[in-house]
């Protein structure tokens, strides 16, 4: 079997049929579909079972009585797959028409360990944005050329997504026990992608959009989380291990440090912490004492706004930082309204 299509499911009943129809409406010969219901309570499991009954032998359904989380659910599907290549989907997304035929043809023609492809990001208002790999279209990257791929894996916008690539089962780190990272519910795609990029000897770029990523307002990444810093540290610690072995250019390293600083300052500025000075001060002190921010801050040049906030954080001037971020947040609403009236917002 050439391709296993892996779909974790958790309370996705309203959109699951559309997802599955987008697969079965096209040529999915030499493919299997694996679904794993992760303890859903909304009827997702019966929907999966009904779909399995329609395509016996071609669709397999697994079930977790209790919720194991998106990371471990996907790893369980990896272990059960028979395909030479693995392709991940989210149960609330869809495939573009003809995507599987194009993907299978590309796999057979290139033999690449990994295929990166484009996607159409569909916003809540129905508008679409094209997302493409930041590499040369229809080019196979091997040997020394792979350095460009590795840098993009670290800094790119979409390359970290597990859904915008297909990869050989042999490059997946199936021997790794991911249970210690079960709590990782944001950044888990990028966390799993780094070993794949590390092991893939050849990567092919196809900028054509094959996937429809439907952006919904209730996603995990759309909310502020009190454990954001802890979850980001898990990702960054793994990232640092690959940075040490990939021989990344200094300019790329600076971009990574800049991104980390900006993410942490944005984290402090979110409404979860600006609503309580005490909670804000406690989180700011934890970040300051940990030293990760200080190390990143000293190794990069930040935009003026972020540099000012970073200096306040490191100086322990939490009250002033709290007031500055609060004032910026209050001012942001009117600014957005003015821009919308002027037609400057997409």
TALINBEL-V767083 format. One record per pair of residues at least 12 apart in sequence whose ideal C-beta (glycine too) atoms are under 8 Angstrom apart, sorted by sequence separation. I is the first residue (numbers start at 1). J is the second residue. D is the distance in Angstrom with one decimal. If there is no record, write none. Layout:
BEGIN
I & J & D
I & J & D
END
This chain:
BEGIN
7 & 19 & 7.0
49 & 61 & 5.9
64 & 76 & 7.8
103 & 115 & 6.7
118 & 130 & 6.5
119 & 131 & 4.7
268 & 280 & 6.8
309 & 321 & 6.2
312 & 324 & 7.1
7 & 20 & 8.0
20 & 33 & 7.5
35 & 48 & 4.6
48 & 61 & 4.6
118 & 131 & 6.1
135 & 148 & 6.6
243 & 256 & 7.3
297 & 310 & 5.0
62 & 76 & 6.6
74 & 88 & 6.5
103 & 117 & 7.2
118 & 132 & 4.3
135 & 149 & 6.7
62 & 77 & 7.3
118 & 133 & 6.7
268 & 283 & 6.5
309 & 324 & 6.8
35 & 51 & 7.2
45 & 61 & 7.9
87 & 103 & 7.1
117 & 133 & 7.1
267 & 283 & 8.0
268 & 284 & 6.1
308 & 324 & 7.8
309 & 325 & 7.1
35 & 52 & 7.5
116 & 133 & 4.3
135 & 152 & 6.4
239 & 256 & 7.4
293 & 310 & 7.4
297 & 314 & 6.6
5 & 23 & 6.3
33 & 51 & 8.0
45 & 63 & 6.0
62 & 80 & 6.5
134 & 152 & 5.3
116 & 135 & 6.9
133 & 152 & 7.2
176 & 195 & 7.3
268 & 287 & 7.5
60 & 80 & 7.0
293 & 313 & 6.9
294 & 314 & 6.0
293 & 314 & 7.5
33 & 55 & 7.4
85 & 107 & 5.9
134 & 156 & 5.3
173 & 195 & 4.3
5 & 28 & 7.5
133 & 156 & 7.3
134 & 157 & 7.8
172 & 195 & 7.6
173 & 196 & 7.9
264 & 287 & 6.0
35 & 59 & 7.0
37 & 61 & 7.0
96 & 120 & 6.8
171 & 195 & 8.0
172 & 196 & 6.6
236 & 260 & 6.5
33 & 58 & 6.7
34 & 59 & 7.8
35 & 60 & 7.4
36 & 61 & 7.5
37 & 62 & 7.3
39 & 64 & 5.1
133 & 158 & 6.8
134 & 159 & 7.3
171 & 196 & 5.6
288 & 313 & 6.0
5 & 31 & 5.9
7 & 33 & 6.8
9 & 35 & 5.6
32 & 58 & 5.8
33 & 59 & 4.7
34 & 60 & 5.2
35 & 61 & 4.9
36 & 62 & 4.3
37 & 63 & 4.9
38 & 64 & 4.9
39 & 65 & 6.3
131 & 157 & 6.9
132 & 158 & 7.5
133 & 159 & 6.1
163 & 189 & 7.5
173 & 199 & 7.2
287 & 313 & 7.0
288 & 314 & 6.4
3 & 30 & 6.6
4 & 31 & 7.3
5 & 32 & 7.0
7 & 34 & 6.9
9 & 36 & 6.5
10 & 37 & 7.4
13 & 40 & 7.3
31 & 58 & 7.8
32 & 59 & 7.2
33 & 60 & 7.5
34 & 61 & 7.9
35 & 62 & 7.1
36 & 63 & 7.1
37 & 64 & 6.8
39 & 66 & 5.0
131 & 158 & 4.6
162 & 189 & 4.5
2 & 30 & 4.3
3 & 31 & 4.6
4 & 32 & 5.3
5 & 33 & 4.8
6 & 34 & 5.1
7 & 35 & 5.1
8 & 36 & 5.5
9 & 37 & 4.8
10 & 38 & 4.4
12 & 40 & 7.3
14 & 42 & 8.0
16 & 44 & 6.2
32 & 60 & 6.9
34 & 62 & 7.2
36 & 64 & 6.9
39 & 67 & 3.9
112 & 140 & 6.0
161 & 189 & 5.2
165 & 193 & 7.6
171 & 199 & 4.0
232 & 260 & 7.7
288 & 316 & 6.8
1 & 30 & 6.2
2 & 31 & 6.8
3 & 32 & 7.7
4 & 33 & 8.0
5 & 34 & 7.0
7 & 36 & 7.6
9 & 38 & 6.6
10 & 39 & 7.1
11 & 40 & 4.9
13 & 42 & 4.7
38 & 67 & 5.5
39 & 68 & 7.3
160 & 189 & 5.5
161 & 190 & 8.0
167 & 196 & 5.3
171 & 200 & 5.0
264 & 293 & 5.5
284 & 313 & 5.9
1 & 31 & 7.2
4 & 34 & 6.0
6 & 36 & 8.0
8 & 38 & 6.0
10 & 40 & 5.5
11 & 41 & 6.5
12 & 42 & 7.9
13 & 43 & 4.6
17 & 47 & 6.9
38 & 68 & 5.8
110 & 140 & 5.8
160 & 190 & 3.5
162 & 192 & 5.9
1 & 32 & 5.9
9 & 40 & 6.3
11 & 42 & 4.6
13 & 44 & 4.7
16 & 47 & 5.3
20 & 51 & 5.7
24 & 55 & 7.5
38 & 69 & 7.2
133 & 164 & 7.5
162 & 193 & 6.4
165 & 196 & 7.5
232 & 263 & 6.6
285 & 316 & 7.8
12 & 44 & 5.5
16 & 48 & 7.4
38 & 70 & 7.5
161 & 193 & 7.7
168 & 200 & 7.5
232 & 264 & 7.6
260 & 292 & 7.6
261 & 293 & 6.6
11 & 44 & 6.1
131 & 164 & 7.4
160 & 193 & 5.0
167 & 200 & 6.5
260 & 293 & 7.6
285 & 318 & 7.1
10 & 44 & 7.2
13 & 47 & 5.7
159 & 193 & 7.3
186 & 220 & 5.6
284 & 318 & 4.8
9 & 44 & 5.0
38 & 73 & 4.5
185 & 220 & 5.5
186 & 221 & 5.5
229 & 264 & 7.0
232 & 267 & 7.9
261 & 296 & 5.1
9 & 45 & 7.9
260 & 296 & 4.6
261 & 297 & 5.5
36 & 73 & 5.2
281 & 318 & 4.4
284 & 321 & 6.7
229 & 267 & 6.5
257 & 295 & 8.0
258 & 296 & 7.9
280 & 318 & 6.8
281 & 319 & 7.6
284 & 322 & 7.9
9 & 48 & 6.2
119 & 158 & 6.6
186 & 225 & 7.0
228 & 267 & 5.0
257 & 296 & 4.2
261 & 300 & 6.5
36 & 76 & 5.8
153 & 193 & 6.4
257 & 297 & 7.8
262 & 302 & 7.2
36 & 77 & 5.3
153 & 194 & 6.7
261 & 302 & 5.8
262 & 303 & 8.0
265 & 306 & 5.5
268 & 309 & 7.9
281 & 322 & 7.2
119 & 161 & 7.7
186 & 228 & 7.3
257 & 299 & 4.8
258 & 300 & 4.5
277 & 319 & 7.1
280 & 322 & 5.0
34 & 77 & 5.1
116 & 159 & 6.5
191 & 234 & 7.2
224 & 267 & 7.5
257 & 300 & 4.0
258 & 301 & 7.4
119 & 163 & 7.5
153 & 197 & 4.3
183 & 227 & 7.8
187 & 231 & 6.2
191 & 235 & 5.3
194 & 238 & 6.1
198 & 242 & 6.2
258 & 302 & 6.1
262 & 306 & 5.5
265 & 309 & 4.9
119 & 164 & 5.3
186 & 231 & 5.4
187 & 232 & 6.7
190 & 235 & 6.2
194 & 239 & 6.7
254 & 299 & 6.7
255 & 300 & 7.9
261 & 306 & 6.2
265 & 310 & 6.5
268 & 313 & 7.4
277 & 322 & 5.5
34 & 80 & 5.9
118 & 164 & 7.4
185 & 231 & 7.1
186 & 232 & 8.0
224 & 270 & 3.6
226 & 272 & 6.3
253 & 299 & 7.4
254 & 300 & 4.8
34 & 81 & 6.1
44 & 91 & 7.8
117 & 164 & 6.2
150 & 197 & 6.0
164 & 211 & 6.0
184 & 231 & 5.9
187 & 234 & 7.5
191 & 238 & 5.9
198 & 245 & 7.7
224 & 271 & 6.2
225 & 272 & 7.5
254 & 301 & 7.2
116 & 164 & 6.6
117 & 165 & 7.1
149 & 197 & 6.6
150 & 198 & 7.9
163 & 211 & 5.9
183 & 231 & 7.3
187 & 235 & 4.2
194 & 242 & 5.1
198 & 246 & 7.7
224 & 272 & 4.0
265 & 313 & 7.4
274 & 322 & 7.0
32 & 81 & 7.5
116 & 165 & 5.2
117 & 166 & 7.8
164 & 213 & 7.9
190 & 239 & 8.0
224 & 273 & 7.6
261 & 310 & 6.0
32 & 82 & 6.2
115 & 165 & 6.3
163 & 213 & 6.9
184 & 234 & 5.5
32 & 83 & 6.2
114 & 165 & 5.8
115 & 166 & 4.7
184 & 235 & 7.3
274 & 325 & 6.0
31 & 83 & 7.2
114 & 166 & 7.2
115 & 167 & 7.5
161 & 213 & 7.7
274 & 326 & 5.0
114 & 167 & 4.4
181 & 234 & 6.0
268 & 321 & 7.3
113 & 167 & 6.4
114 & 168 & 7.3
149 & 203 & 4.8
229 & 283 & 7.1
113 & 168 & 4.9
146 & 201 & 7.8
274 & 329 & 6.0
35 & 91 & 7.9
146 & 202 & 7.8
236 & 292 & 7.2
269 & 325 & 4.2
10 & 67 & 6.9
113 & 170 & 7.8
114 & 171 & 7.0
146 & 203 & 6.6
226 & 283 & 7.9
229 & 286 & 7.0
233 & 290 & 7.9
268 & 325 & 6.4
113 & 171 & 5.2
229 & 287 & 6.1
271 & 329 & 7.2
107 & 166 & 6.9
142 & 201 & 6.5
233 & 292 & 6.8
269 & 328 & 7.0
10 & 70 & 7.3
142 & 202 & 4.6
269 & 329 & 6.5
141 & 202 & 6.8
142 & 203 & 7.9
229 & 290 & 8.0
8 & 70 & 5.9
140 & 202 & 5.9
141 & 203 & 4.7
10 & 73 & 7.5
103 & 166 & 5.9
140 & 203 & 7.5
141 & 204 & 7.4
140 & 204 & 5.0
141 & 205 & 7.0
8 & 73 & 4.1
139 & 204 & 7.3
8 & 74 & 5.4
23 & 89 & 7.7
138 & 204 & 7.8
139 & 205 & 5.5
138 & 205 & 7.0
6 & 74 & 6.7
135 & 203 & 8.0
137 & 205 & 6.1
138 & 206 & 6.4
8 & 77 & 6.7
26 & 95 & 7.1
31 & 100 & 6.5
136 & 205 & 6.2
137 & 206 & 7.1
138 & 207 & 7.9
7 & 77 & 7.8
19 & 89 & 6.7
93 & 163 & 6.6
135 & 205 & 3.9
137 & 207 & 4.3
6 & 77 & 4.1
19 & 90 & 7.9
26 & 97 & 6.4
6 & 78 & 7.0
19 & 91 & 5.4
22 & 94 & 3.8
23 & 95 & 5.8
25 & 97 & 7.5
26 & 98 & 6.1
28 & 100 & 5.3
133 & 205 & 5.0
135 & 207 & 7.9
4 & 77 & 8.0
19 & 92 & 6.7
22 & 95 & 4.4
26 & 99 & 6.8
27 & 100 & 6.0
31 & 104 & 7.7
90 & 163 & 6.0
133 & 206 & 7.8
19 & 93 & 6.3
26 & 100 & 5.2
27 & 101 & 4.9
30 & 104 & 6.7
88 & 162 & 4.4
89 & 163 & 5.9
133 & 207 & 6.0
6 & 81 & 6.3
16 & 91 & 5.4
19 & 94 & 5.7
26 & 101 & 6.4
88 & 163 & 5.2
132 & 207 & 4.3
15 & 91 & 6.7
16 & 92 & 8.0
18 & 94 & 6.0
4 & 81 & 3.7
15 & 92 & 4.4
23 & 100 & 7.1
27 & 104 & 7.9
132 & 209 & 7.6
4 & 82 & 6.2
87 & 165 & 7.9
131 & 209 & 7.5
4 & 83 & 3.2
12 & 91 & 3.8
87 & 166 & 4.3
130 & 209 & 6.1
3 & 83 & 4.8
6 & 86 & 6.1
12 & 92 & 5.6
86 & 166 & 6.8
1 & 82 & 5.1
2 & 83 & 6.1
3 & 84 & 7.4
4 & 85 & 7.2
6 & 87 & 6.9
7 & 88 & 7.7
10 & 91 & 7.6
85 & 166 & 5.1
86 & 167 & 6.0
1 & 83 & 4.8
2 & 84 & 5.6
3 & 85 & 5.0
4 & 86 & 5.3
5 & 87 & 5.3
6 & 88 & 5.1
7 & 89 & 4.9
8 & 90 & 7.4
9 & 91 & 4.7
85 & 167 & 6.5
86 & 168 & 7.8
114 & 196 & 6.4
131 & 213 & 7.2
1 & 84 & 6.9
2 & 85 & 6.3
3 & 86 & 7.7
4 & 87 & 7.0
6 & 89 & 7.0
7 & 90 & 7.4
8 & 91 & 6.7
85 & 168 & 5.8
86 & 169 & 5.5
114 & 197 & 7.4
3 & 87 & 5.8
5 & 89 & 6.2
7 & 91 & 5.4
84 & 168 & 6.5
85 & 169 & 6.7
84 & 169 & 6.2
154 & 239 & 6.8
83 & 169 & 6.5
86 & 172 & 6.4
113 & 199 & 7.5
114 & 200 & 4.2
113 & 200 & 3.8
116 & 203 & 6.4
74 & 162 & 7.0
81 & 169 & 6.3
112 & 200 & 7.7
113 & 201 & 5.5
114 & 202 & 7.4
115 & 203 & 7.8
116 & 204 & 7.1
118 & 206 & 7.2
154 & 242 & 7.7
113 & 202 & 5.1
114 & 203 & 4.6
115 & 204 & 5.1
116 & 205 & 5.2
117 & 206 & 4.5
118 & 207 & 4.9
120 & 209 & 4.7
154 & 243 & 7.2
112 & 202 & 4.5
113 & 203 & 6.9
114 & 204 & 7.2
116 & 206 & 6.9
117 & 207 & 7.3
118 & 208 & 5.6
119 & 209 & 5.3
122 & 212 & 5.9
78 & 169 & 7.6
111 & 202 & 7.4
112 & 203 & 6.1
115 & 206 & 6.2
117 & 208 & 6.3
118 & 209 & 4.0
119 & 210 & 7.1
120 & 211 & 7.3
122 & 213 & 6.8
124 & 215 & 6.5
110 & 202 & 7.6
112 & 204 & 3.8
117 & 209 & 7.3
118 & 210 & 6.8
119 & 211 & 4.1
120 & 212 & 5.2
121 & 213 & 4.9
122 & 214 & 4.8
123 & 215 & 5.4
124 & 216 & 6.7
150 & 242 & 7.9
154 & 246 & 7.9
117 & 210 & 4.6
118 & 211 & 7.7
119 & 212 & 7.0
120 & 213 & 7.0
122 & 215 & 6.4
124 & 217 & 5.5
78 & 172 & 5.5
110 & 204 & 4.6
117 & 211 & 7.0
119 & 213 & 5.0
121 & 215 & 5.8
154 & 248 & 6.8
79 & 174 & 6.3
78 & 174 & 5.9
150 & 246 & 4.9
3 & 100 & 7.5
151 & 248 & 6.0
155 & 252 & 6.2
106 & 204 & 6.6
150 & 248 & 7.0
151 & 249 & 6.8
154 & 252 & 6.5
147 & 246 & 7.7
3 & 103 & 7.2
106 & 206 & 5.8
147 & 247 & 7.5
155 & 255 & 5.3
3 & 104 & 6.4
151 & 252 & 4.8
155 & 256 & 6.6
2 & 104 & 6.1
154 & 256 & 5.9
75 & 178 & 4.9
3 & 107 & 7.4
102 & 206 & 7.6
155 & 259 & 7.4
2 & 107 & 6.7
2 & 108 & 7.8
72 & 178 & 6.1
102 & 208 & 6.7
71 & 178 & 5.9
72 & 179 & 6.5
103 & 210 & 6.1
102 & 210 & 6.2
71 & 181 & 6.2
72 & 182 & 5.5
71 & 182 & 6.4
99 & 210 & 3.9
99 & 211 & 6.8
69 & 182 & 5.3
71 & 184 & 5.4
96 & 209 & 5.8
68 & 182 & 6.9
69 & 183 & 7.3
71 & 185 & 7.5
74 & 188 & 7.9
96 & 210 & 5.3
69 & 184 & 7.8
70 & 185 & 6.3
95 & 210 & 6.7
96 & 211 & 6.5
69 & 185 & 6.2
95 & 211 & 6.3
96 & 212 & 5.9
71 & 188 & 4.5
94 & 211 & 7.9
95 & 212 & 6.8
70 & 188 & 5.9
74 & 192 & 7.2
93 & 211 & 6.7
94 & 212 & 4.3
93 & 212 & 5.9
71 & 191 & 7.5
93 & 213 & 5.5
94 & 214 & 6.9
71 & 192 & 7.4
93 & 214 & 5.4
89 & 211 & 7.8
92 & 214 & 5.9
90 & 213 & 7.9
92 & 216 & 6.4
3 & 166 & 7.0
4 & 169 & 7.6
22 & 212 & 7.4
15 & 214 & 7.6
127 & 346 & 7.2
END
